[in-house]
Structure formats: structure tokens, C-alpha cells
């Protein structure tokens, strides 16, 4: 087989409390990746997308694939085609989806079998720092938890079906980041107070238990309470012209008024709004948009709230169904 086409979902990493360890697969937007084997060496990249970005689209997929070909000692090269109908850059795992699709499509072409965890690890090599949470949602869909065994030091991904009544919408922000990835990560190197560590650990534990036990209201009560990365990055101005305290006030207001949990999606600037579908049968866009739009517009930012769903499958599942991977 010389050509394979894979569909991969977008993703939202961190999901508030789970910095670098949690990731949700999102059904929309999604990315289609086609890999065609060629005799010539080198990987050619082609992108068909209406999205304009200052980032080199497709680059993460190329990097991940080059690592895989080198590790497997495979000669020759190929052509990577990335297609989408509006997959924005900025907190929805675009680079992770590129890497996941490239790895899975090429693995099928070359007849290389890999487990889900191996696919996550391989795809993460297209990401700066090899962050597994940036690719796990595109590989698996659903809710993913990244961990490393203290015994073997190996990385693994535990994947759970999300409760059916857990709804979500994405807030697409017009804010253009002025701080690079290194600055956004550097601010997280500052010491963490013991009390913050203890409270955060309790929140992570209880929120995980709420999700796997399908207690959506308990999950929503806790998941927006991050005390680590979101406050620090907000204080840096990483999400827009507002402080950490202002952002916290918005979160409290949306939860108290609408029972909606608000988090930054990935490293932002996109936002993630989570809710109970039993409270909002027709979604939350109409209910929260006036409040959300007004708050961001007063700070010079336009934001569009659009419904999406948690992806029940990822690119790995697409490979199983269509190519018996």
C-alpha cells in the first residue's frame, strides 16, 4: 500500500487542572492527513487550508515522521498532504494532530504495527519538548491521562470515555500571543507554594474521580480551579490584556451564573467552556455569549463561542476501522 488517508480529531490539552497530563479529543475541528510513499528521499509537505498562520503548517507532522523513518531505518521518502476546512492555530492541538496523522498514515503504509502508547510517543517527537498531552487526544479521542511509571520510567496513556452529558464549546480568541512558547513555559519554573501543591493535588484527584464515575456536576465544580499554569500565564499577559485576578473573576462569574466551567484550551488563547447537557439541551452558546463577548471585547479581544463535542474515537481508531491496523 503506497497511500493512506487518516482523519484525526483536534484536542484540548491540560483541561485546566491537568497541566501536561490531561487531554480531551474534540470532534471538531478535524484534520485529514494523506501520506504517499515515494522512491525519492525526503518528505514533501502540502497544506490545503483556509487558515492563515505565522506558524509553518504541517511542520510538526514532517518532524515526527522523519524521526520515525530514521528509527525504523526506512529508506526513501514521501508526500504529506494536510487538509482541513478551518482548523485554527492556538490551543486546539493543531501541531499535535499533524504529527498524529502523519505517524499513523506512514505506519500503515510501511506495515509497522504500534500500540496506542507507542503511537503517542512517536507522534510527540514532532512537538517541542515531546509533550504527549499535545498528541494523545488526536490519537485516542476521549479523555486521556498521561503518566510515567516510577518502576520502569515508561510513559503510558490511560484513556476514558467521557460522560455523555458532559458538553463543551470552544471560545475562539482573536488575541495574538506576544510571548513565545519558551516565555510561557519559563514562567512555570518559579517555585510552587506547598499549599498550592496540596490543594491542586486534591483537585486533580477529586476531578478525575468525578469524571470516571460520571459525576458531571462534581467535575464542573472542580475543574476550573487551576492554581498553577493558568494564573501564571494570565499574569504574563499570555491570554490577552487581563490579569490573573480578572480571569479568575470571570471564571467564578460564569460558574455561579451559568454553572459553566471555564479553562484555557492548551496554551491558549482559545478557551474551553464545559457544561452539563442536562442543563442546556440546546448548547450554551446563546446563554453565555453575551457575557463572554462583552468581557473580552472590553479588553480589545473578539471571541466566538462555537459548539463542539468530545471525540469518541481518535486517529488510531480510524486506522483500525479503515485499515485493520
C-alpha positions as CSV (number, residue, x, y, z in Angstrom):
1,X,0.0,0.0,0.0
2,X,1.6,3.3,-1.1
3,X,-1.0,5.8,0.0
4,X,-3.1,6.1,3.2
5,X,-5.5,8.7,4.4
6,X,-6.2,9.3,8.1
7,X,-8.7,11.5,9.8
8,X,-7.7,12.8,13.3
9,X,-9.6,15.0,15.7
10,X,-8.4,18.2,17.3
11,X,-7.7,18.3,21.0
12,X,-7.6,20.4,24.1
13,X,-4.6,19.8,26.4
14,X,-4.4,20.5,30.1
15,X,-8.2,20.9,30.6
16,X,-7.5,23.3,33.4
17,X,-6.1,21.3,36.3
18,X,-4.1,18.6,34.3
19,X,-1.1,20.6,33.1
20,X,0.8,18.3,30.7
21,X,-1.1,15.2,31.8
22,X,-4.7,15.7,30.7
23,X,-6.1,15.9,27.2
24,X,-9.5,15.8,25.5
25,X,-10.1,14.8,21.9
26,X,-12.5,17.2,20.2
27,X,-14.8,16.1,17.3
28,X,-14.4,19.5,15.5
29,X,-12.3,20.8,14.0
30,X,-10.5,17.8,12.5
31,X,-7.6,17.2,10.2
32,X,-7.2,14.9,7.2
33,X,-3.7,13.6,6.6
34,X,-2.7,11.7,3.5
35,X,0.8,10.0,3.2
36,X,2.0,8.8,-0.2
37,X,5.2,6.8,-0.4
38,X,7.9,7.9,-2.9
39,X,11.2,6.5,-4.0
40,X,12.9,9.8,-3.6
41,X,14.4,10.6,-0.2
42,X,12.9,13.4,1.9
43,X,9.4,14.4,3.0
44,X,7.4,16.9,0.9
45,X,4.6,18.8,2.7
46,X,1.5,20.2,1.1
47,X,-1.3,22.0,3.1
48,X,-4.8,22.8,1.9
49,X,-6.4,25.0,4.5
50,X,-8.3,28.3,4.6
51,X,-6.4,29.1,7.9
52,X,-3.7,31.8,7.7
53,X,-0.9,31.3,10.3
54,X,2.5,32.6,11.1
55,X,3.4,29.0,12.0
56,X,4.6,26.6,9.3
57,X,1.6,24.3,9.0
58,X,2.5,20.7,8.5
59,X,5.9,21.1,10.0
60,X,5.2,19.0,13.2
61,X,4.0,16.1,11.0
62,X,7.1,16.2,8.9
63,X,9.4,16.3,12.0
64,X,7.6,13.4,13.7
65,X,7.7,11.3,10.5
66,X,11.4,12.0,9.9
67,X,12.1,10.7,13.4
68,X,10.0,7.6,12.8
69,X,11.7,6.8,9.5
70,X,15.1,7.2,11.0
71,X,14.3,5.0,14.0
72,X,12.9,2.2,11.7
73,X,15.8,2.7,9.2
74,X,13.4,3.0,6.4
75,X,14.8,4.4,3.1
76,X,13.0,6.6,0.6
77,X,10.6,9.4,1.4
78,X,7.1,10.6,0.7
79,X,4.5,13.3,0.4
80,X,2.4,14.5,3.3
81,X,-0.9,16.3,2.5
82,X,-2.7,18.1,5.3
83,X,-6.3,19.2,4.7
84,X,-8.9,21.0,6.8
85,X,-11.9,23.3,6.4
86,X,-10.9,25.7,9.2
87,X,-8.6,24.2,11.9
88,X,-7.4,27.3,13.7
89,X,-4.0,27.5,15.4
90,X,-3.9,28.4,19.1
91,X,-4.9,26.0,21.8
92,X,-6.6,23.2,19.8
93,X,-3.7,20.9,19.2
94,X,-3.1,21.7,15.5
95,X,0.6,20.6,15.5
96,X,-0.3,17.5,17.6
97,X,-3.0,16.5,15.1
98,X,-0.5,16.9,12.2
99,X,2.1,14.7,14.0
100,X,-0.5,12.0,14.9
101,X,-2.0,11.8,11.4
102,X,1.5,11.6,9.8
103,X,2.7,8.9,12.1
104,X,-0.4,6.7,11.8
105,X,-0.7,7.1,8.0
106,X,3.0,6.2,7.5
107,X,2.9,3.3,9.9
108,X,0.1,1.7,7.8
109,X,2.0,2.4,4.5
110,X,5.1,0.7,5.8
111,X,3.3,-2.1,7.6
112,X,4.7,-1.0,11.0
113,X,2.4,-2.1,13.9
114,X,2.4,0.0,17.0
115,X,0.4,0.2,20.2
116,X,-1.6,3.3,21.2
117,X,1.1,4.3,23.6
118,X,3.8,3.8,21.0
119,X,1.8,6.0,18.6
120,X,1.5,8.8,21.2
121,X,5.3,8.6,22.0
122,X,6.2,8.6,18.3
123,X,3.9,11.5,17.4
124,X,5.1,13.6,20.3
125,X,8.5,13.8,18.7
126,X,7.0,16.3,16.4
127,X,6.3,18.6,19.3
128,X,8.9,20.9,21.1
129,X,9.6,19.1,24.4
130,X,7.8,16.0,23.1
131,X,4.7,16.7,25.1
132,X,2.4,13.7,25.0
133,X,-0.7,15.5,26.0
134,X,-0.5,17.5,22.8
135,X,-1.0,14.4,20.7
136,X,-2.9,11.9,22.9
137,X,-6.3,13.4,22.1
138,X,-5.8,13.2,18.4
139,X,-4.5,9.6,18.7
140,X,-7.3,8.3,21.0
141,X,-10.1,10.9,21.2
142,X,-11.9,10.7,24.6
143,X,-10.2,11.8,27.9
144,X,-6.5,11.0,28.3
145,X,-4.3,10.9,31.3
146,X,-0.5,10.8,30.8
147,X,1.7,9.1,33.4
148,X,5.2,7.8,33.9
149,X,5.8,4.6,35.8
150,X,8.2,5.1,38.8
151,X,9.3,1.4,38.3
152,X,10.0,1.3,34.6
153,X,10.1,5.1,33.8
154,X,8.0,4.3,30.7
155,X,5.2,6.7,29.6
156,X,1.7,5.4,29.3
157,X,-1.7,6.8,28.5
158,X,-4.9,5.9,30.3
159,X,-8.0,6.7,28.1
160,X,-11.5,7.0,29.4
161,X,-14.9,7.6,27.8
162,X,-16.3,11.0,28.9
163,X,-19.8,11.1,30.4
164,X,-22.4,11.5,27.7
165,X,-23.9,14.6,29.4
166,X,-20.6,16.5,29.5
167,X,-20.9,19.2,26.9
168,X,-18.4,21.7,25.7
169,X,-17.8,24.7,23.5
170,X,-14.7,26.4,22.3
171,X,-14.1,30.1,22.5
172,X,-12.0,31.2,19.5
173,X,-10.0,34.2,20.5
174,X,-8.6,36.9,18.3
175,X,-5.8,37.6,20.7
176,X,-2.3,37.2,19.1
177,X,0.3,36.0,21.5
178,X,3.2,38.3,22.2
179,X,5.1,35.7,24.2
180,X,6.7,32.7,22.7
181,X,6.5,29.1,23.9
182,X,9.7,29.5,25.9
183,X,8.4,32.5,27.9
184,X,5.1,30.8,28.5
185,X,6.9,27.8,29.9
186,X,9.6,29.8,31.8
187,X,7.0,31.4,34.0
188,X,6.1,28.0,35.2
189,X,9.6,27.3,36.6
190,X,9.0,29.6,39.5
191,X,8.7,27.8,42.9
192,X,5.2,26.4,43.8
193,X,3.9,27.0,47.3
194,X,3.2,23.9,49.4
195,X,-0.4,24.9,50.0
196,X,-1.0,25.4,46.3
197,X,0.6,22.0,45.6
198,X,-1.6,20.3,48.2
199,X,-4.8,22.0,47.0
200,X,-4.1,21.3,43.4
201,X,-3.3,17.6,44.1
202,X,-6.6,17.3,45.8
203,X,-8.5,19.0,42.9
204,X,-6.8,16.8,40.3
205,X,-7.6,13.6,42.3
206,X,-11.3,14.5,43.0
207,X,-11.9,15.8,39.5
208,X,-10.5,12.6,37.9
209,X,-12.7,10.5,40.2
210,X,-15.7,12.6,39.3
211,X,-15.1,12.1,35.6
212,X,-14.6,8.4,35.6
213,X,-17.6,8.0,38.0
214,X,-19.6,10.2,35.5
215,X,-20.5,12.8,38.1
216,X,-20.6,15.7,35.8
217,X,-21.8,18.3,38.3
218,X,-18.9,17.5,40.6
219,X,-16.5,17.6,37.7
220,X,-17.7,21.1,36.7
221,X,-17.5,22.3,40.3
222,X,-13.8,21.5,40.5
223,X,-12.2,21.5,37.0
224,X,-11.8,25.3,36.6
225,X,-9.8,25.7,39.9
226,X,-6.2,25.6,38.5
227,X,-3.7,27.2,40.8
228,X,-0.6,26.6,38.7
229,X,-0.2,27.3,34.9
230,X,-3.3,29.4,34.1
231,X,-2.8,32.1,36.8
232,X,0.9,32.5,36.0
233,X,0.4,32.7,32.2
234,X,-2.5,35.1,32.6
235,X,-0.3,37.3,34.8
236,X,2.2,37.3,32.0
237,X,-0.5,38.5,29.6
238,X,-0.3,35.2,27.7
239,X,-4.0,35.1,27.0
240,X,-4.8,38.7,26.5
241,X,-4.8,42.1,28.2
242,X,-6.1,40.9,31.6
243,X,-4.6,39.9,34.9
244,X,-4.9,36.5,36.7
245,X,-7.3,38.0,39.2
246,X,-9.5,39.3,36.4
247,X,-9.5,36.0,34.7
248,X,-10.4,34.2,38.0
249,X,-13.3,36.6,38.5
250,X,-14.6,35.7,35.0
251,X,-14.4,32.0,35.8
252,X,-16.3,32.5,39.1
253,X,-18.9,34.6,37.4
254,X,-19.6,32.0,34.6
255,X,-19.8,29.2,37.1
256,X,-22.0,30.9,39.6
257,X,-24.3,32.4,37.0
258,X,-24.4,29.6,34.4
259,X,-22.9,26.5,36.0
260,X,-20.2,26.6,33.3
261,X,-16.6,25.7,33.9
262,X,-14.1,27.8,32.0
263,X,-10.5,26.8,31.2
264,X,-7.8,27.8,28.7
265,X,-7.5,25.3,25.9
266,X,-4.0,24.1,25.7
267,X,-1.6,27.1,25.9
268,X,-4.4,29.3,24.6
269,X,-5.6,31.8,23.6
270,X,-8.6,29.6,22.8
271,X,-11.0,29.0,25.7
272,X,-12.9,25.8,26.7
273,X,-16.3,26.0,28.2
274,X,-17.7,22.9,29.9
275,X,-21.3,22.3,31.0
276,X,-23.9,19.7,31.8
277,X,-26.1,18.9,28.8
278,X,-29.0,18.3,31.1
279,X,-28.9,22.0,32.0
280,X,-28.5,23.2,28.4
281,X,-30.3,20.8,25.9
282,X,-29.5,23.2,23.0
283,X,-26.0,24.1,24.0
284,X,-24.6,27.1,25.9
285,X,-23.6,29.4,23.1
286,X,-26.7,31.5,23.2
287,X,-26.7,31.6,27.0
288,X,-23.1,32.7,27.7
289,X,-22.1,34.5,24.6
290,X,-23.4,38.0,25.7
291,X,-21.4,37.8,28.9
292,X,-18.3,36.3,27.4
293,X,-18.2,38.6,24.4
294,X,-18.7,41.7,26.5
295,X,-15.9,40.7,28.9
296,X,-13.4,40.0,26.2
297,X,-14.4,42.9,23.9
298,X,-13.9,45.4,26.8
299,X,-10.3,44.2,26.7
300,X,-9.9,44.5,23.0
301,X,-10.4,40.8,22.1
302,X,-13.1,39.3,19.9
303,X,-14.2,35.8,20.9
304,X,-16.6,33.4,19.1
305,X,-18.2,30.6,21.1
306,X,-18.8,27.5,19.0
307,X,-20.2,24.2,20.0
308,X,-18.2,21.0,19.6
309,X,-18.2,17.5,21.1
310,X,-15.8,15.2,22.8
311,X,-14.4,12.9,20.1
312,X,-15.4,9.3,21.0
313,X,-12.6,8.0,18.7
314,X,-9.2,9.2,17.5
315,X,-6.9,8.6,14.6
316,X,-5.9,5.2,15.9
317,X,-9.5,4.1,15.9
318,X,-9.9,5.4,12.3
319,X,-6.8,3.3,11.3
320,X,-8.4,0.2,12.9
321,X,-11.8,0.7,11.2
322,X,-10.5,1.5,7.8
323,X,-7.2,-0.3,7.5
324,X,-7.4,-3.1,10.1
325,X,-4.4,-1.5,11.8
